[in-house]
Amino acid sequence: MTKGKHNIKKLWLPKPKVEAVEKAPGRDVPSGSSQPSASLSSSFSGKKSGDPHQYDSVVGELADLHLEPGLHSPTQEFESVKVESNSDGTAKTVPKNDTNLEKQGKGLEAVNRKNEGHINKGGKGTVVKSKKVNRTVAQAQLLATFYPKFENEKSDQEVRMRMQEVVSAGSGVLEVTMKHSGSLFLYSGDNGGAFAKNSFGNLYTAVGVYVLGRTLKEAWGAQAGQKQREFNAYLKEHRICIGMELVTAVLGDHGQRPLQDYVVVTAVTKLDGRPLFLSTADVVAFCHQWRLPTNHYWLFSTKASVTSFFTAYDALCEEGLTSTVAKVLNDIADIYLSATKRHEDIQGEILEGLVARVVTPESATSLSEVLIKFPPPPSPEVFIREKGLREICASNRDAVSKQVEALLKAVGSDFCSDWTDWLDDKVSGHEDKKNTPLSPMLETFLHSNPADYSTKKLQEMIQVIRKSKLPVRFKCHTIKSSQSTDDQDQVISHFKMIVHVLSDSAFRRYQREMRKHAHLWPLYRGFFVDVCVLTGSNAPEVMNMKSLADDSDQETSGFGESEQSDSVDETENLMLKMKFLPYKIRTFLIRNGISALFDKGVADYKEYYTRQMQIWGTSAEKQMELTKLLNEWAMYIKKKMNGKKLSSNTYLTEAEPFLKQFAERSVKNKKLVGAAGIDIDVDDFLAQKAAQEGDEDEFISDSDHAPVPTAPSPHASAIKAQGMVVFFPGIPGCAKSCLCKEIINSWSGFVMHNLMGDVIKGKYWQKLNNDRTKNPRRITFADKNAPNKEVWQTIQKICKTTTAIGVPVVPESEGTGLNPYSLDILAVFIYRVLLRSNHPGRLDKSTPNPGYVLLMFYNLYDGMDREEFEEELIRRFGHIVKMPVLKHNRTPMPSDVLKIIEEGLDLYRRHTDKYGRLESLNGSFKDEWVQWEKRLNEILFAHKEHLLEIQVPFQEVVENVQKQLTAITSGDFIMHVPVDKEEDRSFRTLRFVAVTLNTDEVLEVLLQASVENPEVKALLSTKNLKESLGKAHVTLAHKASHGGAALASLAPLRGSETQVQLVALLYSNELVALEVSLTTEKNTSLSMNEWPHLTVWTAPGIKAKEANNLPQMVKTGKASRLDLKPVTLSGQINFY
């Protein structure tokens, strides 16, 4: 089945298995909790054999969604243990509060003999049996997941153009939804099915369960208890996970504290096999059947409507509030579905933004059909008089555990009968943050035989992540199953695994692997897996090799899957986040500026918010207003906090009252900040705007044109640079000092200066800034390592204040998955340092710990692969010079060299985890460091011939770098304007639409009128008409008078030619205008003005919009009218 198509009948679901249930010996089960089953296999009910005839269709056409409550899976408890590796590679678990086993240092087999495979004397820890890779079988099931993170490698403008192309070709439809300001919450049923983005069993998930349970209670009234049980049973039986935006006032501030605490469903996912995200139509049908809240959806299925949408956003991006945006999009969308609850009623008028994505062409038809079959549910029948979320949290604020308990108790056992996730300690296996060796549990899983196709694919995914060294952490939480002792002996390990993506770059890099390997599963956000590893003799029968093979049928038959190729199709990744300024004022300019304001001061804060506004492309008018607002805020909050730092988690406590009083001072202020601590009547608000601001007939300069959808000019707002700063984001030993000296001696035609960091006392970068301020026209070589973003930001400031181009010179290297520099180049740099004598920076062969120092520098780059590293530097500075170091055709680095480097990195991580930045000569690892430094020296010098042979000759390095620098200096030498990676969402607000005419042709008509009428000749002869006309234009619609919807309705005409007929000249002593006629083929006027006209001239102090009064002035004798012989001119429709 093609991914995203509305065809529910093809989704296969397992028939529920009914198994005997009995109480586990020696265990009391709480009332309301699910009973433990007799065998572990019942916790993995619904296994497939691959035969589609064994599955039921997904409730036909969703007519029968309400099933009888099924049996719950067995209760599971988390052990309070920690998992460790023995020296022999085996695994053991140690009770969290009992270190006896750890002290004994015995291998797993010895521990097994002592405890006979049963619970140890501590009573809590159980023994994880040794890996028997060839005799173990693993079975993994997805518990919850959410969409993969999308990463646009193109600019927003390019994505817009591509979206229009796809829709024009009939290959997709543009779907737009509201972006609510909350947290991700995933739910797949009772008994361990509540998850936050990267965690479970905490306050976030307790709040989510409470809000979702209360939502169902309000929706179903008297039937609530029964429906809650049915809902949980249905999710578990059909293996469905619901993704929601959880919006509350108790989990920290976003852009506005919501009026109500609520959830809105954003995704519904089937977890049989590869996750299948249901289409919008299916999500809506599911939600309507269960009376769950849905989002607002707009669909745009033609190029004209897509263009109208983008134009509407551009018209509203600086002032859009929820009510206004919803009304505009309702007017221009081909199909829309209103949200179950209006955003303005539950969250408020501050709208974070919109999410636009391309979906399949059938989406529009499918959504229409679903709305007929499954109309929106009735409004909630019952008002719940119990305490709400905020009251419960306030009553138990002295401890998070009390809040969690109170929330779970309040939601009731019908919806939450098992509190295990929250009440039991969860102890992680190895979290694998920096690619250290795998935990025994995870390693056993990866080397076990997969019991089914899903397990095989998950193993493949993890292996690719590990091999590619992606920034992903695996957190394994041991599960103690409520089985008999004999049954437990069959289990080698049973755990919940969280796949935590640490950096968004992992998604982009993993997607490249998917393009190489067609059948890889995608990497998801919110990724949770249940893993059970069993002994081979007692495990479920392993699927045969054919069923485990990468066969396309496996991706569709019986697994509810879409075709793998769709997962990396360009259409699926055409997505945009489009945010609004009132939201960004609060989050980006106020909340995210707290650190700059309180840690660095007002000057740095001003630089921060000014840069943000420039990146966004904020209009000059709004920049002035925002500067005034933010300067006032900085003074106000610094004084109010009196030396304390404002918390970003509760910043709205102070920000909202300030914004409220600021908004109350003027209509302009109110428009700038939007709804601020007060209810705003949107209709009155719009009326005030129309009455008090903006001419619908404005003077147009050449710079006023809104950008046409083309690639941005690289030299927009170009500033000629005076000098250059050459700096080195490298590692000691990269030969930067020698390079600087050679280039200065051999490069002629420039004034150059080298500032060597090793001989500068005090603050180096401040010294460099002072030096450049005095001598801005020379090329400055910053001979000092510049290893991180904080230093790069400092260099950016120096370049900006001294009008210089920043040029990073970086050693060329392949890098690793988590570092831009390879182990080969690190070994060479260490060797170079060990060859030094009398180094001015005191880093040479006489240094007691040179290896440690270089490892420290190396780890400053940790977390970025080579591509990210270079992209970041180019984004900030516009240039990058690569310094060759190693020959491309070199022989491989000896294995013992790589091994000693890897040992050092592992030792460094252990040392820093325990001591932070403490020198290696101190602490409990001191002896290990001494031994490692000694062996490092011995091994490197044992391979000195190889280390010298693989290096590029130094003179060749100098010539190569000098050639690249010459190319930069011989270019335009234009200052680079950095683009913010996270907020590359620049916009250009639109004010009005007009037909522009050829000014000379208009002047010719006026000249002819002067010839025919002496009074007109006398009036016009003394005026500079060419200057007063500017770009001659006829306004069609103005946002201040007609609203954003009016501009959007004209969007399909953008750039098109139209005919304008000049029919009369109206004039007074203060105003001159031409009356025009603009008609369409349907004989309707294009202009939304009551009197379409072209303003020719206004007296000093008279606004252009006063020309609208000329027809009335003619009637009262205050103006004259001269009918002309109609003249037709051709013009172009443009947006300004």
N, C-alpha and C positions, 0 to 999 in steps of 0.2 A: 504494500500500500504506500502510495506517495505521501511523504510526511506532510502533515498539516491539512490534508483533505478531510472534508466532513463526511466520513463514512464509518459510522460507529459499528456497524454490523460486522466488519472484518476484524474487530479486535477480539481476540480469544481470551477467555478467562477460565481459570481452573475451577472445577466444581469443588465445593467445600467438602473436606473429609470430616466425618464424624467419628471420633474415637472415644473409647472408654476413659472416664476420668475418675481418679481416686485420690484420696488425700495421701500425701507423702508421709511415710512413717516418721514419727517424732517431731512433727512440725505443725504448729497451729496456724491456720489461715485466717487472716482478719476478715471480718464480715464485709461483704461487698467485693472482696478480691476474687480474682479468677483462681480456680482450683488448679493445682499442678497436675500434669498428666503423668501416666505411668512410664513413658519412655521419652527420651530426648527427641526422637524423630518427630514427635507430634508438634514440636515447636517449629518444624519446617514443613508444615502441611501444605498441600497444593503443589507438589512437585510435578514437573512435566515429563512426559515420555516423548514429546515431540509430535504426538498424534492430535491434529486439530479436532477430531471427533470426540475427544475426551473433554472438550471445553464448551462452556456455554457462551453464547454471544452476550455482549455487554447490554443486558436488559433490553434486547430488541431495539426499540426506538426510544429508550429511556422511559418507557411507560410504567415500568415495575421497579423503580429504584428502591422502594421501601421493603427491605427483606426482614425476615424474622431474625432476631438476635442470634448469632452463632456462638459457638464455644470460643472462649478466649484462649490465647496461647498461654503456656505455663508461666507462672510467676518466676521472675529471674531476679537474683540478688547480686550486687557487686561485692567482691571480696575486698577486704582491707589488706591488700598485699602489695609488695613491690616485686617486679620481675628483674632479675639480674642474669648476667652471663658469667659462667665459670671459665677458668683458664683453659679448660679442655674443649670449649665451644658448646658445652651443654647448657641447659637452662635450669634455673631454680626460681622459686618464689619464696619471699621472706615476709613474715607478718610485719605490718607497718610499724608496730610498736615492740617488735621482738627481734633483736639482732643476733640471737644465738646462732642461727644457721649461717648468717653472714660471717660471724667470727670463726666458725668452725672451718669455713672455706672448703667444704666437701663438695665433690661433684654430685650431679643429680642422681646418679645411680646409687651412690652411698646414702643419699637422703631418702631415696625410694625404699632401700632395704630397711632403713631405720624406722620409717613410718609406715611401711607396707602399703604405700599408695593411698593412705587415708589422711584424715585431718590431723595436723601436728598438734603438739601439746598446747600451743598457744590458742587453739580453738578457732582461729579465724583463717589462717593461711592454709591453702591446699597446695599440693605439689603438682607442678606442671611437669609432665613426663618428658623424657628426652626425645629429641627429634628422631623419628625413624622414617626418613624421607621416602624410602621405597615402599613403606608399608602403611603410610598414612593417606587419608582422603580428606579433602577440605570441601566444605560447603559454605558458600557465602550468599547472603541475600541483602539486597539494598533495603534500607529502612526508610530513607528519605533523601530527596535531592531536589535541586532547583536548576534553573537555566544556567548554561555556561556564561561566564562573563564575556561580553562582547568588547572587542578592541578594534576600533576603526583605525586602520593605518593610513587612510586618506583624510583630507581635510573635510570639515563639515560641508563646505560648498561642493566639493567633489561628490560626497555621498548624496547630497540633495539632487545633483544632476543625474547621478546614476539611478536614484529612486524614480525620477521622472521618466528616464529611459525605460526602465523595467515596466512601469505602469503603462506607458504609451504603447509598448510592444504587446501588451496583454499578458505579460508573464507574471504579474503580481498585482496586489492591491495594497495601498498604503493604509495601515491601521495605526490610529493614534489613541493613546490612553493618558489619563491623568497620572502624574507621579505623586503619590502620597508620601508625606514625611514621617517615616517610622522605621521599624526594624523588621528584618526577615523572620518569619515564624513558619515552621514546617510541622505538619501534623498528619500522622498515618494511623491513628487509632489509639485506644487505651493500652495500658501495659507497655510503657516504654516507647511511645510513638510521638513524643513532643520534642522538637529540636529548635534551637536558635541557629544562627548562621554557622557557627563552628563549635557549638557546645550543647549540652543538655543537662537536665537535672539542676537547674539554677533558677534565680528569680525571673529571668527573661522568659523561660519556658513555663513557669508557674503562672505568670501574668498572661501569657498567650493562651494557656488552657482555660484560665478563668474567663477571659474575654470571649473566647470562642464558645465555651459552654453557656455563658450568659446570653450570647447572641442567639443560640438555638433555643434557649429557654424563652426569650422574648418573642421569637418568631413562631413557636409552636404552642405557647400558652399551656392549656391543660394537658396536651399530649407531650409536653416537653420531655419528661423522664423516659417515656417509651421511645421517642424519636432519637434521643441522645444515645440510648443503648443500640438502637438499630443502625444509627450512623456509624458508631464505632465498629460494630460487627460488619457492616458493609465495607468499610475501608480495609479491614483486615482480611476479609474473605476475598476481595478483588484486588488486594495489594495496591491500594491507591494512596498517594501522598498529595496533600493540598498545600500549596505555597501561598502565603498571605503576607500582606503588609500589616504589621501590628503597630497601631498608632495609639500611644498613651501619653499621659502627662507624668507618669511615675518612673520612666526609664531614661530620663535625660532629655534636654531641650534640643530641638531641631530648629525649624524656621518659625514655628508658632505653636504654642501649647494648644492642643486640640480642645474643642468645646466638649467632645465626648471621647471616651475610650472605645476603640472599635478595631475590627479587622476587616480587610477587603481582600477577596480572593484574586490572586494574580496568575495562578497556574494550578492545573490539576494534572498529576503525573501517574501513569501506570508503571508499576515497578516489576512486572513480569518480564524477565530478560532485560534487554537494553531499555532504559527509561524512555517512555513515549509521552511527550507533552501534548495533551489534547488540544485541538484547535479551539479558537475563540468560541465558535458555535457550540462545541461540546462542553466547554467550561460553563457557558451561560446556561445551557440545559441542565447540567449537573447542579449548579447553584440554585436555579429556580426550583428544581425538584426538592432540594433539601433546605430551601429558604435561607441560603447563605448570601452575604452581600457581594455584589459584583461591582466592577469598576465602570467608568464611563467609557464607551467605545465610539470612535468615529471612523468610518471607512471612506476612502477617496479612491475611486476606481478609474478616473480619467486624468489625462495630463492637465486638463484645465482645472479640475478640482484640487489636484495635488499642488499646482502652482498657486491656487487661491489659498490653500492652507499655509504654505510657506510665507506668502505675502501677509496673511493675517497675523502670523507669529511675529514677523518683522515689525508690523504696525503696533503690536501689543507688548513686545518683549521688555520694554522699560517701565511698564505700568500695569501689566496684566494682573487682574484679580480673578478669583474663581468664577464669579457670576458673569463677568464680562467675557472671559475666554470661552466659557461654556455656551453662551448665547451666540457668539460669533461663529464658533465651529458648528453648532447646530444648524446655522443658516447656510453654511457652505458645503457641509458633508453630503455625500451621496446617500449614506445610511448612517444613522446614529442610534445608539442605545443608551438611555440615561442610566446613571448609577442607581443601585437600590436605595442608597441614601446619598443625598446631595453633599458634596464636599464642603460647601459653605455652611451647611447645617451641623456637620459633625467635626470637621477639622477647623474650618474658618475660611476667611477670604484670601489668606496668604497661600498661594499655590506654588509649590516647589517648581513644577514644570510639566512638560509633556514628554512622552516616549513615543517616537514614531518608528515603525518597523514595516518592512515589506512582508506580506503574507501571501498565501496562494490565491490565484484568481477566483477560486470557488468560494472564498470566505464570505463575500458579499451575499451571494445566493443562499449559502448555508445559514448565515445569521438570520436572514429574513425568514427562512423556513422554520428555524428553531423558535423564533419569537411568536410564530403562529401556533406551533405545537405546544410550546412551554412558555406561556405568558408570565410576566413578573408575578411573584407571589403576593398575596394580600399583605397589607400593612400589619405590623405586630398587633396582636389582640390584647396583650396583657402588659400592664405597667408593673414592673417588679419593684416592690417596696423595701426589699432587703438592702443592706449596706452595699454600696458600690465599690469599685476598685480603689478609688482614692481614699474613701473612708476606711477601708480595711488596711491599706498600707499605712495610713496615718495613725491608726490605732495600734499598730505593731511596729513602729518605726525604730524601736530600740535594738532590733536584731533582724537580719535578713531571713534567718531560719524561721522566725515567728511569722514573718510576712508570708513566706512560702506556705507554711502549715495552714495559716488562716485562709489563704486563697484556695488551696486545695479542698479544705473543709467546706468553704462557702460554695464552691462549684458543685459539690455533691457527688455521691458515689455512682449515680446513674451515668455520669460522664467521665469521672476520674475515680476508678475503683482501686487503682494500684499506684502507691506513692513511692515505689522502690527507687526510682531514678533520683528522687529528691532526698530520701532519708538515708540511703546507704552511701558510704564513702566510695568515691570512684578514684582508683589509683591507676595512673597511666603506666603503660609500658614505655619504652624509649620514645621520646617525642620527635627524635630525628630532625631537629631544627637545622642542623648544619651538616647533613649527610654523614653523620657518624654511623657506626655499624648498626644494622637493623636489630630491633628487639627480638628476643627468641620467639615470641608468639608470632610476629609478622614473618620472620624468616621461615618458621615451620610452615606457615600458611603458603608462602610463595613456592616452597619446594614440595608441597604435597600434591597428590593427584586430584584434579578437579572432579567433583561429583556431578557437575552439570555444566551446561554451556555458559551460564551467567558467571559461575565461579571462574571458569577459564578466562573469560574476557576481563574480569576484574584483576586477575593475576597478571595478565598481559599489560593492563593499564599501569599497575604499580611498578612493574619491571621497567616499562618505558620511562616513567617518571624518575625512577632511580638511575637508570642508565644515562638519561639526559641531564641529570642533576638539577632538576627543576626545584624552585623554592616552594616545596610542599612538605608539610609536616604530617606524620601519621601518629595519631594518638590512640593507643589501644587500651581499652578499659576491660579488665577481666570480669567475667560473669560467673557467678556461682549458681548453677542451675539446681532447682529443687527436685533432684532425682535421688533415687536410692544409691547407696554406696556402690553397689555392683554396677549400676548404670554409669556412675561417675568414672569408674575405672576405664570405661570405653572412650572417654573424652581426653584427648591430649591437651587441648585448649579451647576455650569458648570465650569470645570477647566481642565487644563493640568497638569498631574502628571509626575514627573521625579523620577524613581526608581534608586537611586544612591547607588551603592554598594561601601562602604567605605574601605573594606578590601577584598583581594583575598580569605581569609579563608572562607568568607561567601558562596562562590560557593561550596567549598568542603563540608561544613557543611549542606548546603541546599540539596546537592545531597544525603546525608545520609537520609534526610527526604523523598526524592523521592523514595528511596529504601523501606522505610516503607509504603509509601502511593503511590500506583501504578499509580494513575491518576493525580498526581500533575503536573503542567506545570513547565518546567525548569525556572531557574533564568538567565536572559540574561544580557549581557553588552549593553550599549546604549539603555535604556529601557524607552519608552515614551508612555503615555496612555492619551486618551481623555475621560473624565468622565462627564456624565450628570445625575443629579438626579432630577426626576420629581415628581410632586404630583401624587398619585395613580390614581385619576380620569381622569387625562389628559395624563398619560404616555402611551407609546406603550403597547399593550396587552402582558402580561407576558406569557412566554412560559409555557406549562403545566409541571407538575412534571416529567413526563416521559422524556420530551425533556431536562430537566435540570439534569437528573440522570447521574451518572458515568457509562455510557454504552459504550462499545467498539465501537459500530457503530457511536457514536457521534464523535469519534476521527478519523473516516475515511470518513463517508458518508456526502458529502455536505460541509465539512469543510476544505478540502484540507489538511488533516493531515496524519502524519505517526503514526505507532503504538507507544503507550506510552512507551513500554518496551525498545524500541531502545534508548530512551533518556539517559538511564543509562547503556547501553551495554558497555562492556569493549572496544570493537572495536572502538566505537565513541570517546573514551577518550585516545586512543593510539596516542599521538601527541608529537612531540619534536621540540623545537626551537634550532637551531644549528648555532651559530654565528661565525664570522671570526675575527681574531686578528686585522687586520688593522682598522676595525670598533671599536673594543673594546679598542684599544689604545686611540682613540679620546673620546669616550663616558665614559667608565668605568675608565680608567686610568688618563685622563686629565680632562674632565668635572666633573665627580663625585668625583674627588680628589681635587676640588677647595676649598671646605670647610676645609679639612684637611690641605691643604697647607697654606691658608691665615688665618684661624682661630687658628690653632694650631702650624704650623711651618713645616719646611723642614723635621725634624726627623719623625714627625707623618705621613707626606705624604709618606716618604720612607717606613715606616712600612705598610701603607695602600696598596701601589701598590705592595710591595713584597708579602703580604698576598694574594692579588688577583691573582697574577701569580702562586702562590703555589696551590691555590684552583683550578685554571683552568688546572693544570698539564702542564704548559708551559715548553717546552724543556729547558735544561740548557743553550744551545747556545742562544736561544731567550731571556731568562731571563737576560743574560749578556748584550745583545744588548739593551734590554728595560731599564735596569738600567742606562746605559750610556745615552740613550735618555731622560729619565724622570728626571735624575739629571740635565742635561743641561736645560731642560724645566723649572724646578723649579727655577734655578738661573736666567734664562733669564726673566721669567715673573714676579718674585718678584721685580727685578730691574726695569723692564719696568713699572710696575704699581705704584711703588714708594709710597707704603703704602695704596693704594686703593685696593679694592677687585675686581677681575675679575668677570664679569657677566656670569653665566652659560648659559644664554639665547643667548648670542652673543660671546661665547668664541672662535669660529672659526675665528673671526676677528684677533685675536692674534695668535691662534694656527696654522692656515694654513700657514702664512708666515714663521713661525718658522720651521714647518715640511718641507716646501719646501726647505729652505736653508740647513736643515739637510740632506734631501734626495740627494741633488745635490753633496754632498761631497764624496759619494762612491756608488757603485752598491749595496753593502750590506745594506746600509742605505735606499736606494730607495726601495729595496725589503721589508724591515721591515715596512715602513710606508705606502707603496702603493702609490696611486695617491695623491699627495700633492700640490695643487695649480697650477699644471702644467698638460698638456696633456701628457700621456705616451703611446708610441707605444707598445702595448702588445707583438707583435711578436718579436720586437727588444729586449724587456725586457727579454723575455724567452730565447732568444739566448744568451744574456749576462750572464744570470744565468748559463746556461749550460757550457759556456766557462770558467767561473771564479770560480766556487765553486763546492765542493762536489766530492768525488770519487765514481764512480759507483761500485768500488770494495773495500769495507771497512772492517776493522778489526771488528769482532763481539765479544763483551763481553757478559757475562750472563745477564747483566742488560739491554742490548739493545733490547731484545725481546719486540715487541708490545704486549699489553695485549690481551689475548684470551677472547672472550665474556663470562666471568664468573663473579660471584660476587666479588667485590674488597676485598682484604685482609684487615682486620681491623688493622693489625699491620704493614702496609706498612710504611717504613721509621720510624720504632719504635725507641723511645728514652726512656731510663729508667728514671723514675722520682726519685728525691731525697727526696721530702717531699710532704706535702698535705696542701691545704687551704680549711678549712670547713667554709662555709658562709651561710647566711640566707636570702633568698628572701621572707621575710614574712612581718608581720604587728606587731607593738607593742602589747604586751600581748600574744605573741605566746610562751613565756617561754624559749627563746633562752639562756638568761643568766644563768638561773637555770640549763638548759640542759648542757651547756658547763661546768659548775662547777661540776656537778655530773659525767659526762663522764671522765673528767680529774682526778677526785678522784678515780674512779672505774676501769678505763681502764689501764692495765699494759702492759709493753713491748715496749712503745713508748716514745720518747721525745716530750712533748706537751707544748703548750703555749696558753694562752687565752688573747687576746687583746680586752678589753672591751671598746666599743665606747663611752659609757656615761662618762668615766673618762679621755678620751684622749682630750687634747687641741690642736687645730690646725687641719691640714689636716690628717684625719684618714688614708685614703688609702695610702698616701705617707709614713706615719709612719709605716704602716704594710709592705709596700714594703721594706723600709730600714731595718726593723727587720728581714724580711725573707732573705734579701741579706746577712746579717751577720750570720744567722742560717738557711741555706736552707734545712737541713736534718730533721727538726722537723715538727710535725703536728701543724699548726697554726689555732686556732679557731677565726674567725673574728666575734666577738660578736657585730654586728651592722647590722641594717636592710639594705638589698641590693635590693632595690625595682624596678630597671629599667634596661634597656639594656645598658645605659651609664655606670652604675656601673659594670654590668657584663663584659663589655668590658675592664674596668680597671682591674678587677680581672683576666681576661684572660691574660692581659699584665704581671701582677705580676707573674702568674703561668709560663708564658713562660720565663721570665727573671730569675726566681729563680728555674726553673726546678721542678715544683710542679704540682700535680694533683689538679684540682679544684672540690670540691664536694659541690653542693648546697643541703641544708637541708630545705625542704619545708613542712609546715603544710598540712596534707592530707585533701582534701576538694572536694566536688562535683563541686563547682564553679557555675557561672551563664553563660548566653550566651555571656557576655561581660567582665567577670572578673573571674580569676581563683579561687577566694575565694567566698564562699556562704555567704548569709546574716546571716545564723545560726552561722557560725564561727566568723563573724565580731561581732555579738552580744556577743559571749563568750569572745572575746578578749577585747572588751570595758569593760565588767563586771570585768575581771581580772585587768585591769588598775584601775578601781574604787575601788578595794580592796587594792591597794598599799598604802604604807606610806613611806615617806622619800626616794623616788626613786632617785638614783644618776643622772638620766637624767631629773629629775623634771617633770616627766609625771606620776601623781598619782591622788589620790582623792582630793588633794589640788589644782590641776591645774584648772584654771577658765573655760577652754574649752577643756577637754579631748576628748569628742565626736568628736568635729571638727578635732582635730589632727589625730585621727584614721581614720576618713573619708578621710582626705587628703592623708594618706598613702594608704588607700584602692583604691582611685582613681588613684594612680600612676600605677596601674596594668590595668586600664580601657582599653578596646579594645582587650584583649586577653581572649579567653575562656581557660578552664583548659587544654585541649589537646594541644592547641598552646603553652601555658605557659611551659608545661613539655617538649614538642618537642624542643622548643627553648633552654631550659637549657641543654638538652641532646645533642643537636647539638653543642653547644658551649663547653661543658665540658665532655661529654661522660658518665656522671653518674648523678644520682639523688637519694637522700635519702628522704623518706617520713616519716614525724613525725606524728603519730596518734594523733588526738585531740578529735574528737567526736565519740561516740560509733555508730556502724553501725545499731544496732537495737534500736536506741533511739526513744522516742516519739516525735511527731512533735513539733516544736517551737511554743509557744503561738502566736496567731495572732496579739495581741497588741504589742508584741516585734518586730515582722517583720514590722508592720505598722510604729512604731516610727523610725526604721532604714530607711525605705523607705522615710519617711518624711525628715529625715536628709539628705539623698542623694539628694533629690529634692532641698532642701534649699542650699546645698553645690553647686549644679550646678548653681542655680540662682545667688548665691554670686560670684562664680568664673567667671561666664559669664560677670558680671558687674565690678568686682574689681580684677580679676586675683588672685594673691597669697596674697592679703591683709588679715590680721588676722580677724577672725570672730568677735573680740571685737571692730572692727572699721567698719564704713560704715553704710548704711541705714538698713541693716538686723540685726544690733546688738541686738535689743530687741527680734526679732524672735529667734536668737541663744540662748539668755539667757533662754527664755521659753522652747526651745527644750532641752537644756542641763538639765534643771530641770526635765522635764517630762521623759527624757531618764533615769536619775538616779532613779526616782521613779518606773518606770515600770520594770527596770532590777532587782532592789532589791525586788520588789514584786514577782518576779519569781526566786529568788535566789536558791531555792531548785531544781527547774527544771534545771537551768543553771549548777549547780554543778553535778547533777545526770547524765547528758548526756555526761560528759567528761570522757575520758579514764584515769585511774589512772596514776599519774605521774611516778611512778616507772616502770610501764609497758611501758611508753613512752621511758624512758631512756634505758631500756633493748632492745627495738625494734630498736632504732636508733643505739645503740652501735653494735648490731648484723650486721646491714647493713654496717656500717663503717668497721667492722672487715673483712667482705667479700671483700671489696675493697682493703684493705691493704694486704690481703693474696693472692691476684691475681697477675697478671703479673706486676702491678704497672708501666704501660706504659703511657707515655704522650699522651694525646688525641690531634688529629689533627682536628680542627673544619672544618665543611663543610658549605660553604655559602649557605643559603636557596634560594636566588634569582639567584645566579650564579653557581648552582651545574651543571656545564656543562663542566666538566673536559674532556680533550682530550689528546691524545698522538700522536704527529705528526709522520707520516711515511716517511721514506727516500728511502727505497729500498726493493725489494723482492728477496729472495735467497733460494736455496736448501741447507739445512744443512746436512752434512755427519758425520759419525762416524770418529773422528780424528784418532783413533788407526788403523782403516781399511785403511785410506789414508797413514798413516806412513808405514804400511806393504807393500803397493804398491811401495813406494819410496825406502824402504829397498831392495826389489826385484830388482828394477832398478839399485841400487848401486852394487848389486852382479853381474849383467850382464854387467855393464859398469864401468871400473876403473875410467874414467874421472868424471863420475857422483858421484862415491864413494868419490873421492878426494874433490869434490865440497861440498857435503852434510855432510861429516863426521865432519867438523869443526863448524857446525851450530846447534843451538837448534831449531830443526824443530817443536817440539811440542808447544813451546812457540810462534814461529812465525806464526804457523797455526791458533792459537786461536781456534775458532769454525770453522772447515773446512767448506767452503761454496762456492757455485757457484751462482754468481749474475744473476738474470733473468731480472730485470729491475730496473733502478734508476731514481728517480724523477728529478734529475738535468739534466740527459741526455735524458730521454724518456718521462717525463711529468707525471702528475697525472693520466691521462687516461690509460697509460700503466700499472701502478700499479693496477688501478681499474679493468682492464680486466683480471688480474690474481686472483682477489679476490675469485672467486668460488673455486679456488684450494687451498685456505688457509688451512693448516693443513693436506693436503693430502700427500700420499706417491708417490714417483716417482723414476724411475730408472735413474742412471747417469753412463755413460760408460767413463772410463779413457782410452784415446787412445794414448797419446804421452806426453813426457816431453820436455819442451822448457826451455833453461837456458842460462844465461850469467854470468858475474862476479857480476852483481848487481841485477839480477832478476831470479827467478825460478817459473815456473807455469806448471800446468797440463792441457793439452787440453782435453776437455770433449765433449761428444755428448749427447744431451737431445732431444729426439724426441717424438712426440705424436702419437696416433693411426693414425692420418691423415698424418703422416710423415712430420710434420712441427716442427721446433725447438721451445722449450719453451722459450729459452733465447732470449732476444731482443738485446743482444750484438752481434756485428759483429763477434767476435771471443769468443765463450763460453769457459771459463777457470776457473781454481781454482788456485789462487795465493798461492804459497807455502812459498816464502821467498823474502824479499827485503833488500837491503843493507841500512845502516843508511842514512837518508836524502832522500831516494827514495820513492815516493808515490806508493801505490799499483796500482793505475790506470795506471802507466807506463807499467804494464805487458801487456796492450793491444797492445803495440808496438812490442812484441816479434816476431810475424809472419813476420813482415817487417824486423826486425833485422836479422832473419834467412836468408832471401833473400839476404841481403847485407853482410852476413858473420860476423855480430857482435854478433850473438847468434847461438846456436846449437839446434838440434832437435833429440830426440831419440824416435822412434816409439816403443810403448809397445804392448805386447800381451793384447788385450782389457780386462779390468776388470770391471765388473758391480757391482756397489754399490747401496744400497737403501738409499734414503734421504727423508726429509720432507720439504715441501714448507712453509716458514714462512715470516712474515713481520717485518721489523725493522725500 
